[in-house]
Protein backbone atom coordinates (compact mmCIF):
# COMPACT_ATOMS: atom_id res chain seq x y z
CA UNK A 1 0.00 0.00 0.00
CA UNK A 2 2.75 2.44 0.92
CA UNK A 3 4.59 1.65 -2.29
CA UNK A 4 1.46 2.26 -4.37
CA UNK A 5 0.65 5.51 -2.56
CA UNK A 6 4.23 6.71 -3.09
CA UNK A 7 3.84 5.82 -6.76
CA UNK A 8 0.66 7.93 -6.97
CA UNK A 9 2.36 10.95 -5.47
CA UNK A 10 5.24 10.61 -7.96
CA UNK A 11 2.80 10.31 -10.88
CA UNK A 12 0.92 13.36 -9.64
CA UNK A 13 3.96 15.63 -9.30
CA UNK A 14 5.44 14.42 -12.62
CA UNK A 15 2.33 15.73 -14.42
CA UNK A 16 3.06 19.46 -14.65
CA UNK A 17 -0.38 20.20 -16.09
CA UNK A 18 -2.18 18.46 -13.24
CA UNK A 19 0.02 20.11 -10.60
CA UNK A 20 -0.53 23.58 -12.11
CA UNK A 21 -4.30 23.01 -12.33
CA UNK A 22 -4.51 21.67 -8.79
CA UNK A 23 -2.43 24.33 -7.06
CA UNK A 24 -2.05 27.29 -9.42
CA UNK A 25 -5.66 27.47 -10.61
CA UNK A 26 -7.14 27.91 -7.09
CA UNK A 27 -4.68 30.73 -6.36
CA UNK A 28 -5.40 32.48 -9.66
CA UNK A 29 -9.16 32.03 -9.29
CA UNK A 30 -9.08 33.26 -5.69
CA UNK A 31 -7.17 36.40 -6.66
CA UNK A 32 -9.39 36.97 -9.69
CA UNK A 33 -12.71 36.46 -7.91
CA UNK A 34 -11.56 38.35 -4.83
CA UNK A 35 -10.51 41.42 -6.82
CA UNK A 36 -13.62 41.34 -9.01
CA UNK A 37 -16.04 41.36 -6.06
CA UNK A 38 -13.75 43.09 -3.54
CA UNK A 39 -15.73 46.33 -3.49
CA UNK A 40 -18.83 44.37 -2.47
CA UNK A 41 -21.28 47.12 -3.41
CA UNK A 42 -22.19 48.67 -6.73
CA UNK A 43 -22.15 52.48 -6.60
CA UNK A 44 -22.42 55.42 -9.01
CA UNK A 45 -24.67 53.68 -11.53
CA UNK A 46 -25.15 56.08 -14.46
CA UNK A 47 -28.59 57.71 -14.71
CA UNK A 48 -30.11 60.10 -17.23
CA UNK A 49 -32.70 62.63 -16.01
CA UNK A 50 -35.14 64.23 -18.43
CA UNK A 51 -36.39 67.42 -16.75
CA UNK A 52 -39.25 68.77 -18.87
CA UNK A 53 -40.38 71.12 -16.09
CA UNK A 54 -37.20 72.91 -14.92
CA UNK A 55 -38.73 74.33 -11.74
CA UNK A 56 -37.40 74.53 -8.17
CA UNK A 57 -39.30 71.35 -7.27
CA UNK A 58 -37.94 69.35 -10.20
CA UNK A 59 -34.43 70.61 -9.44
CA UNK A 60 -34.86 69.46 -5.84
CA UNK A 61 -35.80 66.01 -7.07
CA UNK A 62 -32.69 65.89 -9.27
CA UNK A 63 -30.52 66.85 -6.30
CA UNK A 64 -32.06 64.05 -4.24
CA UNK A 65 -31.22 61.59 -7.02
CA UNK A 66 -27.65 62.92 -7.08
CA UNK A 67 -27.36 62.50 -3.30
CA UNK A 68 -28.04 58.76 -3.59
CA UNK A 69 -24.66 56.98 -3.41
CA UNK A 70 -25.79 54.24 -5.79
CA UNK A 71 -26.78 56.65 -8.56
CA UNK A 72 -24.80 59.11 -10.64
CA UNK A 73 -26.59 61.59 -12.89
CA UNK A 74 -24.53 61.64 -16.09
CA UNK A 75 -26.88 63.80 -18.15
CA UNK A 76 -29.83 66.15 -17.58
CA UNK A 77 -31.99 66.70 -20.67
CA UNK A 78 -34.86 69.08 -21.26
CA UNK A 79 -36.75 66.93 -23.77
CA UNK A 80 -37.65 63.25 -24.03
CA UNK A 81 -36.39 62.62 -27.54
CA UNK A 82 -33.86 59.88 -28.30
CA UNK A 83 -33.86 58.85 -24.63
CA UNK A 84 -33.50 55.17 -25.50
CA UNK A 85 -30.52 55.93 -27.73
CA UNK A 86 -28.97 58.03 -24.94
CA UNK A 87 -29.33 55.10 -22.55
CA UNK A 88 -27.17 53.02 -24.88
CA UNK A 89 -24.73 55.84 -25.62
CA UNK A 90 -24.13 56.76 -21.96
CA UNK A 91 -24.36 53.12 -20.83
CA UNK A 92 -26.94 54.33 -18.35
CA UNK A 93 -29.08 52.03 -16.23
CA UNK A 94 -32.05 54.35 -15.75
CA UNK A 95 -33.74 57.27 -17.48
CA UNK A 96 -35.99 59.23 -15.09
CA UNK A 97 -38.46 61.49 -16.88
CA UNK A 98 -39.91 64.45 -14.94
CA UNK A 99 -42.99 65.62 -16.90
CA UNK A 100 -43.93 69.14 -17.95
CA UNK A 101 -45.95 71.13 -15.35
CA UNK A 102 -44.59 68.79 -12.66
CA UNK A 103 -44.53 71.45 -9.92
CA UNK A 104 -47.85 72.99 -10.96
CA UNK A 105 -49.63 69.63 -10.99
CA UNK A 106 -48.27 68.76 -7.53
CA UNK A 107 -49.45 72.06 -6.09
CA UNK A 108 -52.86 71.57 -7.69
CA UNK A 109 -53.12 67.94 -6.47
CA UNK A 110 -53.21 66.49 -9.97
CA UNK A 111 -50.68 63.73 -9.15
CA UNK A 112 -48.22 63.90 -12.04
CA UNK A 113 -46.42 60.74 -13.11
CA UNK A 114 -42.64 60.36 -13.08
CA UNK A 115 -41.70 57.61 -15.51
CA UNK A 116 -38.52 55.58 -15.01
CA UNK A 117 -37.12 53.68 -17.99
CA UNK A 118 -34.95 50.76 -16.88
CA UNK A 119 -32.12 49.28 -18.92
CA UNK A 120 -32.54 45.58 -18.06
CA UNK A 121 -29.57 44.35 -20.08
CA UNK A 122 -27.92 43.55 -16.75
CA UNK A 123 -30.57 42.46 -14.25
CA UNK A 124 -28.33 42.91 -11.20
CA UNK A 125 -27.48 46.55 -11.88
CA UNK A 126 -31.03 47.22 -13.08
CA UNK A 127 -32.50 45.95 -9.81
CA UNK A 128 -30.00 47.88 -7.69
CA UNK A 129 -30.57 51.09 -9.60
CA UNK A 130 -34.35 50.68 -9.53
CA UNK A 131 -34.33 50.15 -5.75
CA UNK A 132 -32.16 53.26 -5.28
CA UNK A 133 -34.42 55.34 -7.55
CA UNK A 134 -37.52 54.14 -5.68
CA UNK A 135 -35.91 55.24 -2.42
CA UNK A 136 -35.11 58.73 -3.74
CA UNK A 137 -38.51 59.22 -5.40
CA UNK A 138 -40.33 57.82 -2.37
CA UNK A 139 -38.47 60.12 0.02
CA UNK A 140 -39.17 63.12 -2.22
CA UNK A 141 -42.86 62.21 -2.48
CA UNK A 142 -43.18 61.80 1.29
CA UNK A 143 -41.44 65.13 1.86
CA UNK A 144 -43.77 66.98 -0.51
CA UNK A 145 -46.81 65.40 1.15
CA UNK A 146 -45.59 66.34 4.62
CA UNK A 147 -45.05 69.97 3.61
CA UNK A 148 -48.50 70.15 2.05
CA UNK A 149 -50.17 68.71 5.15
CA UNK A 150 -48.22 71.05 7.45
CA UNK A 151 -49.54 74.02 5.53
CA UNK A 152 -53.08 72.73 5.98
CA UNK A 153 -52.76 71.83 9.68
CA UNK A 154 -49.57 72.98 11.47
CA UNK A 155 -50.73 71.34 14.71
CA UNK A 156 -49.97 67.87 13.32
CA UNK A 157 -46.27 68.50 13.84
CA UNK A 158 -45.33 66.68 10.68
CA UNK A 159 -46.43 63.20 11.80
CA UNK A 160 -48.42 61.80 8.89
CA UNK A 161 -47.31 58.18 8.72
CA UNK A 162 -49.99 55.77 10.01
CA UNK A 163 -47.17 53.39 11.00
CA UNK A 164 -43.42 53.14 10.73
CA UNK A 165 -41.82 50.20 8.94
CA UNK A 166 -38.32 49.11 9.98
CA UNK A 167 -36.22 46.81 7.80
CA UNK A 168 -33.52 44.88 9.65
CA UNK A 169 -31.02 42.90 7.60
CA UNK A 170 -29.75 39.64 9.07
CA UNK A 171 -26.76 37.41 8.25
CA UNK A 172 -25.39 39.82 5.61
CA UNK A 173 -26.48 43.20 7.00
CA UNK A 174 -24.44 45.26 4.56
CA UNK A 175 -25.90 43.41 1.53
CA UNK A 176 -22.30 42.90 0.47
CA UNK A 177 -22.12 41.00 -2.81
CA UNK A 178 -18.51 39.98 -2.24
CA UNK A 179 -19.43 38.35 1.09
CA UNK A 180 -22.13 36.42 -0.73
CA UNK A 181 -20.26 35.33 -3.87
CA UNK A 182 -16.67 34.73 -2.76
CA UNK A 183 -17.16 31.56 -0.62
CA UNK A 184 -19.48 29.90 -3.13
CA UNK A 185 -17.25 30.54 -6.14
CA UNK A 186 -14.18 29.20 -4.37
CA UNK A 187 -15.98 25.97 -3.51
CA UNK A 188 -16.89 25.55 -7.18
CA UNK A 189 -13.18 25.76 -8.00
CA UNK A 190 -12.51 23.25 -5.19
CA UNK A 191 -14.83 20.69 -6.79
CA UNK A 192 -13.47 21.44 -10.25
CA UNK A 193 -9.81 20.76 -9.48
CA UNK A 194 -10.62 17.62 -7.47
CA UNK A 195 -12.67 16.17 -10.31
CA UNK A 196 -10.02 17.10 -12.88
CA UNK A 197 -7.37 15.26 -10.91
CA UNK A 198 -9.43 12.16 -10.15
CA UNK A 199 -11.12 11.84 -13.54
CA UNK A 200 -7.75 10.86 -15.06
CA UNK A 201 -6.59 8.69 -12.15
CA UNK A 202 -7.56 5.31 -13.61
CA UNK A 203 -8.17 6.39 -17.20
CA UNK A 204 -4.47 7.15 -17.71
CA UNK A 205 -3.56 3.75 -16.29
CA UNK A 206 -5.76 2.16 -18.95
CA UNK A 207 -4.35 4.41 -21.70
CA UNK A 208 -0.71 3.77 -20.74
CA UNK A 209 -1.31 0.02 -20.23
CA UNK A 210 -0.01 0.22 -16.65
CA UNK A 211 -3.23 -1.02 -15.11
CA UNK A 212 -2.30 -4.68 -15.58
CA UNK A 213 1.47 -4.40 -15.63
CA UNK A 214 1.89 -2.28 -12.48
CA UNK A 215 -1.30 -1.94 -10.43
CA UNK A 216 -2.56 -5.53 -10.65
CA UNK A 217 0.92 -6.88 -9.97
CA UNK A 218 0.78 -5.12 -6.61
CA UNK A 219 -2.80 -5.91 -5.58
CA UNK A 220 -5.94 -7.36 -7.08
CA UNK A 221 -8.30 -5.64 -4.64
CA UNK A 222 -10.53 -2.97 -6.19
CA UNK A 223 -11.07 -1.38 -2.80
CA UNK A 224 -7.33 -1.02 -2.19
CA UNK A 225 -6.78 0.43 -5.65
CA UNK A 226 -9.52 3.01 -5.08
CA UNK A 227 -8.01 3.99 -1.75
CA UNK A 228 -4.55 4.31 -3.31
CA UNK A 229 -5.93 6.68 -5.94
CA UNK A 230 -8.00 8.91 -3.67
CA UNK A 231 -5.74 9.06 -0.59
CA UNK A 232 -3.16 11.47 -2.11
CA UNK A 233 -5.96 13.80 -3.16
CA UNK A 234 -7.45 13.67 0.33
CA UNK A 235 -4.13 14.81 1.78
CA UNK A 236 -3.67 17.47 -0.91
CA UNK A 237 -7.22 18.71 -0.27
CA UNK A 238 -6.11 19.81 3.18
CA UNK A 239 -3.52 22.04 1.52
CA UNK A 240 -6.14 23.25 -0.96
CA UNK A 241 -8.60 24.11 1.82
CA UNK A 242 -5.83 25.99 3.61
CA UNK A 243 -5.17 28.04 0.46
CA UNK A 244 -8.84 28.94 0.12
CA UNK A 245 -9.28 29.92 3.76
CA UNK A 246 -6.07 31.98 3.66
CA UNK A 247 -7.63 34.03 0.86
CA UNK A 248 -10.66 34.53 3.10
CA UNK A 249 -8.29 36.25 5.52
CA UNK A 250 -6.55 38.25 2.78
CA UNK A 251 -9.79 39.60 1.32
CA UNK A 252 -11.54 39.81 4.71
CA UNK A 253 -14.28 37.43 3.64
CA UNK A 254 -16.46 35.79 6.32
CA UNK A 255 -14.75 33.00 8.23
CA UNK A 256 -16.32 30.10 10.12
CA UNK A 257 -16.77 30.71 13.83
CA UNK A 258 -16.53 26.97 14.55
CA UNK A 259 -14.05 24.98 12.49
CA UNK A 260 -15.24 21.46 13.32
CA UNK A 261 -18.56 21.56 11.42
CA UNK A 262 -16.75 23.12 8.46
CA UNK A 263 -14.05 20.45 8.58
CA UNK A 264 -16.63 17.64 8.69
CA UNK A 265 -18.68 19.17 5.87
CA UNK A 266 -15.57 19.71 3.75
CA UNK A 267 -14.35 16.17 4.46
CA UNK A 268 -17.68 14.63 3.39
CA UNK A 269 -17.62 16.82 0.28
CA UNK A 270 -14.09 15.72 -0.66
CA UNK A 271 -14.99 12.03 -0.23
CA UNK A 272 -18.17 12.37 -2.34
CA UNK A 273 -16.32 14.25 -5.11
CA UNK A 274 -13.52 11.66 -5.00
CA UNK A 275 -15.93 8.79 -5.50
CA UNK A 276 -17.61 10.62 -8.40
CA UNK A 277 -14.23 11.30 -10.02
CA UNK A 278 -13.12 7.66 -9.65
CA UNK A 279 -16.43 6.47 -11.11
CA UNK A 280 -15.97 8.67 -14.17
CA UNK A 281 -12.39 7.48 -14.53
CA UNK A 282 -13.16 3.74 -14.46
CA UNK A 283 -16.29 4.01 -16.62
CA UNK A 284 -14.86 6.15 -19.43
CA UNK A 285 -11.28 4.74 -19.52
CA UNK A 286 -10.25 7.73 -21.66
CA UNK A 287 -8.68 10.74 -19.96
CA UNK A 288 -9.75 13.18 -22.68
CA UNK A 289 -13.34 11.95 -22.66
CA UNK A 290 -13.41 11.90 -18.87
CA UNK A 291 -12.25 15.53 -18.80
CA UNK A 292 -14.85 16.52 -21.39
CA UNK A 293 -17.68 14.87 -19.44
CA UNK A 294 -16.36 16.47 -16.29
CA UNK A 295 -16.62 19.94 -17.84
CA UNK A 296 -20.26 19.26 -18.66
CA UNK A 297 -20.84 18.47 -14.98
CA UNK A 298 -18.71 21.23 -13.47
CA UNK A 299 -19.80 24.14 -15.67
CA UNK A 300 -23.49 24.34 -14.59
CA UNK A 301 -22.86 23.00 -11.07
CA UNK A 302 -22.91 26.43 -9.42
CA UNK A 303 -26.09 27.49 -11.23
CA UNK A 304 -27.88 24.24 -10.35
CA UNK A 305 -26.46 24.12 -6.83
CA UNK A 306 -29.11 26.39 -5.37
CA UNK A 307 -26.59 29.00 -4.22
CA UNK A 308 -27.64 31.80 -6.55
CA UNK A 309 -31.07 30.51 -7.60
CA UNK A 310 -33.34 28.49 -5.28
CA UNK A 311 -33.76 24.81 -6.05
CA UNK A 312 -37.51 25.07 -5.41
CA UNK A 313 -37.82 27.36 -8.45
CA UNK A 314 -36.25 24.74 -10.76
CA UNK A 315 -38.08 21.94 -12.60
CA UNK A 316 -38.09 18.60 -10.79
CA UNK A 317 -35.82 17.01 -13.39
CA UNK A 318 -33.18 19.71 -12.88
CA UNK A 319 -33.53 19.35 -9.10
CA UNK A 320 -32.78 15.62 -9.39
CA UNK A 321 -29.62 16.34 -11.40
CA UNK A 322 -28.57 19.09 -8.97
CA UNK A 323 -29.05 16.80 -5.96
CA UNK A 324 -26.76 14.23 -7.59
CA UNK A 325 -23.84 16.69 -7.64
CA UNK A 326 -21.85 16.89 -4.37
CA UNK A 327 -21.58 20.66 -4.65
CA UNK A 328 -25.34 21.14 -4.04
CA UNK A 329 -25.68 19.79 -0.46
CA UNK A 330 -22.19 21.04 0.39
CA UNK A 331 -22.95 24.65 -0.61
CA UNK A 332 -26.28 24.57 1.20
CA UNK A 333 -24.58 23.52 4.44
CA UNK A 334 -21.63 25.81 3.80
CA UNK A 335 -23.87 28.86 3.36
CA UNK A 336 -25.93 28.02 6.45
CA UNK A 337 -22.85 27.70 8.64
CA UNK A 338 -21.01 30.68 7.19
CA UNK A 339 -23.81 33.25 7.29
CA UNK A 340 -26.38 31.88 9.74
CA UNK A 341 -23.90 30.14 12.08
CA UNK A 342 -26.00 27.00 11.89
CA UNK A 343 -24.97 24.26 14.35
CA UNK A 344 -24.09 20.72 13.32
CA UNK A 345 -27.65 19.50 13.93
CA UNK A 346 -29.01 21.90 11.30
CA UNK A 347 -26.77 20.59 8.52
CA UNK A 348 -27.28 16.87 9.17
CA UNK A 349 -29.59 16.45 6.11
CA UNK A 350 -26.82 17.83 3.86
CA UNK A 351 -24.16 15.65 5.50
CA UNK A 352 -26.40 12.59 5.02
CA UNK A 353 -26.88 13.55 1.35
CA UNK A 354 -23.10 13.78 0.87
CA UNK A 355 -22.65 10.42 2.62
CA UNK A 356 -25.31 8.85 0.39
CA UNK A 357 -23.63 10.22 -2.74
CA UNK A 358 -20.22 8.96 -1.59
CA UNK A 359 -21.71 5.52 -0.89
CA UNK A 360 -23.54 5.21 -4.21
CA UNK A 361 -20.67 6.50 -6.35
CA UNK A 362 -18.16 4.44 -4.36
CA UNK A 363 -20.12 1.18 -4.75
CA UNK A 364 -20.62 1.81 -8.47
CA UNK A 365 -16.92 2.62 -8.95
CA UNK A 366 -15.94 -0.50 -6.98
CA UNK A 367 -18.26 -2.67 -9.11
CA UNK A 368 -16.93 -1.33 -12.42
CA UNK A 369 -13.33 -1.53 -11.26
CA UNK A 370 -13.85 -5.10 -10.03
CA UNK A 371 -15.17 -6.01 -13.47
CA UNK A 372 -12.07 -4.48 -15.10
CA UNK A 373 -9.83 -6.45 -12.71
CA UNK A 374 -11.72 -9.68 -13.41
CA UNK A 375 -11.50 -9.17 -17.16
CA UNK A 376 -7.79 -8.26 -17.00
CA UNK A 377 -6.98 -11.37 -14.93
CA UNK A 378 -9.02 -13.56 -17.26
CA UNK A 379 -7.21 -12.14 -20.27
CA UNK A 380 -3.83 -12.68 -18.60
CA UNK A 381 -4.67 -16.35 -17.96
CA UNK A 382 -5.79 -16.74 -21.55
CA UNK A 383 -2.56 -15.19 -22.79
N, C-alpha and C positions, 0 to 999 in steps of 0.2 A: 504494500500500500504506500509506504513512504517513498519507494522508488518511483512508483507511478505518479504520485503527487509532485515529486521533484521534476519528473519529466514534463508534467503539465505546466509548471511554472516556467521551465526553460522554453517550451514551445510558445508560451504566451509572450515572453519578453523578447523572443527572436522575431516575432511578427511586429515590425515597426508600425504598420498600419493599425493593428489592433491596440497596441500600446498607446498610440497617439489619440485614437478615438476614445479609449477608456479613460485616459487621464487628461489629455489636452482639451478635448471637446467640452467636458464639464467646466473647466476653468474659463474657456473662451465664452461658452454660453452664459455662465454666471456673470462675467464682466459685461457681456453684451446686454443681457436682460436687466441687470442691475442698473446700468447707465441709461437704458431706454426709459425705465419706469422710476428712476431715482427721484424725480421731482414729486411724484405721487399725485399731484393735482394739476388739472389743466386750467390755465389762466390766460387772460387777454385774448379770448376768442374774438376774431374780427366781426364787427357788426356794422351794417349800413342803416342809417336813419333817414327816412324821407319825411321832412318837416314841411307839410303843405300849409301850415298855419302861421308859423313864425311869430308867435306871441310870447309874452313872459311865461305863461303856463306851459307851453310846448317846450320852451327853452329849459324850464325847470325839470321837465320830464327827461330831456336829453342829458342834463347834468346828473340826474339820478342813475341813468343807464351808465354814464361814464364812471360813476363812483363805485359801480359793482366790479369787484376784482376779477371776476371771471369773464367780463366783457370789455372789449376795446372798440370804441367807435372809430372806424377808419374813414368814414365819409358821411357827410350830412348833405342831403340833396333837397331841393325845393320842389321837385316834381317827381311823379311816379312812373316815368318813362324809362324803358330799358333797365328796370330794376333787376330782372332775372339775369340779364347779361352782366350787370355790375356785380351780382353775387359771384358769378364765375370768375370775372376779371380780378376782383379783390380777394378771392378765395374766402369770402365771408360765410359765416354760418347762419346768420339771421339778417333779415331786412325788416325793420320796424317802421310802419307807415303811420304817421300822425295825420289825420285828415284835415281838410280845410274847415275853418270855423270851429276848430277843436275847443278853444277857450270859450267862445260864445255859446256853443251848445252845452258845455258843462254848466256855465252860469245860468242858462235857461232850462236846465234839467232835461235836456233832450238826449242824453246818454250817447255820445258819439262812440264810434267803434275804432279801436286801434288794431290794425291788422298786422300780424307777424308772419312773415314768410320764412320757412325753415328749410335750410339746405340739408336734406337727409342723406347725402352721399355717404357721410360717416355718421352712423347712428349714435355712437358714443358722444362725440362732440355736439351733435344736434340735441341730444337729450340734456346734456350739461348746460348748453347755451339757453335752451328753452326754459329750464328750471330757473336759471339766473334771471332771464327776462321776466318770467312770471313774478319773481320776487320783487324786482324793481317796479314793474307796472302795478302789482298789488299794493305795495307800500305807497306809491304815488296816489293810487285811487283812494286808499284809506285816509291818507292825509287830506286830500281834497274834501272828502265826505265829512271829516272831523271839523274842518274849518267852516264848512257850510252850516253844519249843525250848531257850532258855537255862535255863529252870527244870529241864528234863529233863537237859541236859548242858552245864554252864557252861563246860566246856573248849573248846567250839566257838568261843567268842569272838564269837558273833553272825554268823558267815558261813554263810549257809544257801542263798545263790543258787548254782545250778550254773554259771551264766554271767552275765555282765553285758552288757546290750544298751545301746549308745549310739546316739542318734539325732542326726544332724548335718544341719541344714538348709542347703541351698545356694541361691544366687541370690536368695532373699528370706528371709533367715534369721530375721527377726522375724515372719514370717507376716503382714505388714502388708497389710491389705485395700486401703488407699488406694494403696499402691505398685503393687498389682496392677491396680486398676480405673481409676485416673486416666488413664494414657496411652492405654488402649484406648478409653475413652469420648470423649476429645478427638478421636481420629482418626475416630470415627464422625461427630462434628460436622463435622470437616474435609470428609469425603466428602459429607455432607448439603448444606452450603452451596455447594460446588462444583457439585453436580448441580442444585441449585435455580437457580443463576445461569445455567448452560449449557442447561438444559432449555427455557428461554424465549428463547434467543439467536436462533434462526431462526424459531421459531414466532410470535414477535411481529412479525417482518418480514412473514410471510405474512398475519397478522391485520390489520396496518396498511397492507397493500398497498405496502410499501416495498421488497419483494424485487426486483420488476422495475424500479420507478421509480428506485431509488437504488443498490442493490447491483449489479445487472446492467449498469447504465450505466457503472459503474466497471471491472468485470472480469467476464468470463464463465467464469473458471476456478473450478471447485469446490474445488480444493486451496487456492487463494489465499483464497477466502471462508472456508473452515474455519480457516485459519491466523489470519485477521483476527478471527474470533470467539473463538478459544481463547487467543490471545497475551495480551490484557489480563488474563485470568484466571490465566495462568501467572505474570505479574508480580505480581498481587495475592496469589497463593498464597504468595509469599515473605514478604509482610507477615503473612499469616495464620499461617504457620509460626512466624514470629518472635513473634507474640502467644501462641501455644500454648506455645512453649518458655520464654517469659518467665514464664508461670504455673507452669511446672515449677520455676523458681527461687523464685517467691513461696511456693509451698506445699511446697518442699523435696522434690519428687518426683524419682525417678531421672532422671539426665541421661545422654546418650550420651557414652562416653569417647572415641569417634572420630567426628567429624562427617561425614567423607566418605561412609562407607557409609549413614548416615542420610540425607544429602542426595541420594544416588543413588536410594535406595529411595523417598524422598518424591517425587523428580522423576518416577520411573516411575509412581508411584501417581497423581500429578496428571495426567499425560498419558493414562493409561488411563481415569480418571474423566472427563476432558475429552471423549475420543472417545465414551464411553458417553452423556454428556449431549448432545453434538451429534447422535448417532444418534437419540436420543429426540426431539429438537427437530425434525429434518427428517422423521421418520416420522409423528409425530402432527400437526404443523402447527397445534396448538391449545395455547396456553400453559396454560390451565386443565387440560386433559386430560393434558398432559405433566407438570404438577406433581402431579396425582393419581396417575399411574402411578409417578412418582418416589417418592412416599410409600410405595407398596406395596413398592418395592425397598429403600428406606432403612430402614423401620421394623424388619424382621427381620434386617437385614444383620449386626448385632452378634451376634445369637443364632446365626445360621448361619455366622458367620465363624470358628468354631473357637476363639475367644478364651476363652469361659467354659465351653463344652461341646465335647469333642473331636469332630472331624469323623468319626473312625472309628466313633463310636457312633451316627452318623446313617444313615438309609437312603440307598442309593446315589443315588436320585433327588434327594434334598435336597442330597447332596454335589455333584452336578453343578450344581445351581442356585448353591450357595455358591461353587463354584470359578469361576463366571462373573461374580461380583461382585468388583471390584478390591480391596475392603476385605479379603477373605479372605487372599490371598497377602501383602498389605501388612502386615496385623496379625501374621501368622506370622513374617515377617522382623523386624518391629519388636520383637516380644516377645523373639525370640532375641537380637537385638543389645542390647536394653535391659537384660535380666536376665542373660543368659548370656555377654554380650560376644562374640557370635559374629563371626568375621571375614567378609570379603566372600565368600570361597569357600563358606561354609556357607549363604549366602542366595541363591546363584545360581539354584536352582530357582524360588524365589519371584520373583526379578527376571525370569527367562525367562517365567514365567506372566503377569506384568504386561505384559511386552513383547508377548506373544501376544495378550492381551486388547486392548491398544492397537491392534495391527495389524488384528485382526478387526473391531473396532468402527469403526476409522478407514476401512477399505476399504468396509464396509457404508454408513457415513455418506457417503463420497465417491460411491458408486454411486447412492444415493437422491438426493443433492443434484444430481448430474449429470443425473439424469432430470428433476428439477424445473426445472433450467436449460434443458434441451432442450425441455421442454414449454412453458416461458415464452417462449422465443425463437420457437418454432413458432407460438404463439398471437399473438405480436406481428407476425410476418410476415403471418399471416392477417388480422389487424386492419388 
